[in-house]
Amino acid sequence: MIEDHTKESKELADAKEQQEAEKSGKPVMVVKVYSPFKVYYDEVSYSISGVNATGPFDILPHHHNFITLISPCELNIHPVNGRQEQKIRISGGLMHVKADKVTVFLDI
């Protein structure tokens, strides 16, 4: 029950941050990168880049629904509010994109 409340609070905070960032005129999306035991990234961002079997790719806001296996690479995430680009080295994973929400599952 407490976890559900925390999850709802985080989702509301993400939605609010997404609305605030979009007021600047630049579309954004929620990006979550996590493994079963650790959350690596969970913030509103402008883009995420990675590598799959066909090569490098970028995901931007309003991307079509998309799912892919990610090859070993360095994920590059561009957060909002002038924060520094985040780089996360991964050994592989699964990415799911739907409705301006990008979820990356690692260690699966």
ZIZIDA-V279890 format. One record per pair of residues at least 4 apart in sequence whose ideal C-beta (glycine too) atoms are under 7 Angstrom apart, sorted by the first residue. I is the first residue (numbers start at 1). J is the second residue. D is the distance in whole Angstrom. If there is no record, write none. Layout:
# ZIZIDA-V279890
<<I,J,D> <I,J,D>>
This chain:
# ZIZIDA-V279890
<<1,5,7> <2,6,6> <3,7,6> <4,8,6> <5,9,6> <6,10,6> <7,11,6> <8,12,6> <9,13,6> <10,14,6> <11,15,6> <12,16,6> <13,17,6> <14,18,6> <14,30,5> <14,44,6> <15,19,6> <16,20,6> <17,21,6> <17,44,5> <18,22,6> <18,28,5> <18,30,6> <18,44,5> <19,23,7> <21,26,7> <21,28,4> <21,44,6> <21,80,4> <22,27,6> <22,28,6> <26,46,6> <27,61,4> <27,62,6> <28,44,5> <28,45,6> <28,46,6> <28,61,6> <28,80,6> <29,45,6> <29,61,5> <29,100,4> <29,101,6> <29,102,6> <30,44,6> <30,100,7> <30,101,5> <31,41,6> <31,43,7> <31,45,4> <31,48,5> <31,77,6> <31,102,5> <32,41,7> <32,42,5> <32,103,5> <32,104,7> <33,40,4> <33,41,4> <33,75,7> <33,88,6> <33,104,4> <33,106,7> <34,38,7> <34,39,4> <34,40,6> <34,106,7> <35,106,4> <35,107,4> <36,107,6> <40,88,5> <41,77,6> <41,86,6> <41,88,6> <43,79,5> <44,80,5> <45,77,5> <45,78,6> <45,79,5> <45,80,6> <46,78,4> <46,80,6> <47,58,6> <47,59,6> <47,60,5> <47,78,5> <48,59,5> <48,75,6> <48,77,5> <48,102,6> <49,56,7> <49,57,7> <49,58,5> <49,75,7> <49,76,4> <50,57,6> <50,70,5> <50,73,6> <50,75,5> <50,95,7> <51,55,7> <51,56,5> <51,70,7> <51,71,5> <51,73,4> <52,57,6> <52,68,5> <52,69,6> <52,70,6> <52,71,6> <53,69,7> <53,71,6> <59,63,5> <59,97,6> <59,102,6> <61,100,6> <62,100,7> <63,97,5> <65,97,6> <65,98,5> <66,97,4> <67,95,7> <67,96,5> <68,95,5> <69,94,6> <70,90,7> <70,92,6> <70,93,5> <70,94,7> <70,95,5> <70,104,7> <71,92,6> <72,90,7> <72,91,5> <72,92,5> <73,90,6> <74,87,5> <74,88,7> <74,89,5> <75,88,5> <75,90,6> <75,104,7> <76,85,6> <76,87,6> <77,85,7> <77,86,4> <78,85,6> <79,83,4> <79,86,6> <90,106,6> <93,104,5> <93,105,6> <93,106,4> <93,108,7> <94,105,5> <94,108,6> <95,102,7> <95,104,5> <96,103,5> <97,102,5>>
